[in-house]
Amino acid sequence: MLRQVQPKNARAKREMEKRAPHEHENPKTTLFLTGTKTSQILILATRDLARLKRPFVEKFTKKNDVHPFEDASSLEFFSLKNDASILAFSIHSKKRPHCLTLIRTFDHKVLDMLELHINPDTYREMQQFKNMKPMVGLKPMIAFHGTAFENPNQTKYTLAKSLFLDFFKIEDAKAVDAAGLQYIISISAEEEEEGLPAPKIHLRAYLIKTKQSGQKLPRVEVEEMGPRLDFTVGREKFADDDMWKEAMKKPKGAEPKTKKNIDMDIMGDKIGRVHVGKQDFSALQTRKMKGLKRGRDGSDEDEETIVEAELFEDEDDPSPKRSRI
């Protein structure tokens, strides 16, 4: 744990105030760094991931003798000096080949982390897909497929979902332009079964293309643009309960004031509830029909006798006839 440093001058105080928690935080910067040994697969994979994350990327070129699960003090120091809330640490060894560790920090202290081992046989880099790439700084659409990501309990896959959402988050957008939706990131995993190895996490990136359909809405097609990554989950470190509670705390005034009987669904649509008093159905106004009105001078009785006479005639006559009123 890092000790709290008191500012010595006004310049240091202003710098510490910038790094302090704010109601509206700056975009999360990701720091890419390597261990004492790496592999060509990790170099290419981190380069592709940094390309999707640009411009909020910092990258170290020198190797670092760091072991995140044993001692994370160096990572906390790097996070503080570079103002990076997410770190991607890559290291290669015989025991843990092609290992990419995603580390998330809160107040420049390690919150949680997860190891992801890249499958070198199925990996494809972005350059192998000969097509256009999205512009720098565009927000991707993210889709998760698989019940493993929807587990109510805390698992490696729910942690991976939370880390990927923070990793690919660029900036908070108040409005969405359809022209800016240029690519989508699909992350899928099969169902977990007892007695079988843990399912792999498949990460794919697709370019979105709109074509003419002859209708008002265009026809949407997707084309894979890379990278193609298959991960095997490794070690994990879940967040401490007290630290997680502190990280999820919202400042006063950040939440909108709730109105009575007005709610918002998951799609952002406003839903209202209206309470209606008890209704008296005896005084309910029904539709007026001319045939239900009573005539004058006993005309209703004459009409009833005509209808009865026609009904008796229909019983004698086998051919069906409609009764006239």
Secondary structure, 3 states (H helix, E strand, C coil): CCCCCCCCCHHHHHHHHHHCCCCCCCCCCEEEEECCCCCHHHHHHHHHHHHHHCCCEEEEEEECCCECCCECHHHHHHHHHHCCCEEEEEECCCCCCCEEEEEEEECCEEEEEEEEEECCCCCECHHHCCCCCCCCCCCCEEEEECHHHHCCCCCHHHHHHHHHHHHCCCCCCCCCCHHHCCEEEEEEECCCCCCCCCCCEEEEEEEEEEECCCCCCCEEEEEECCCEEEEEEEEEECCCHHHHHHHCCCCCCCCCCCCCCEEECCCCCEEECCCCCCCCHHHCCCCCCHHHCCCCCCHHHHHHHHHHHHHHHHHHCCCCCCCCC
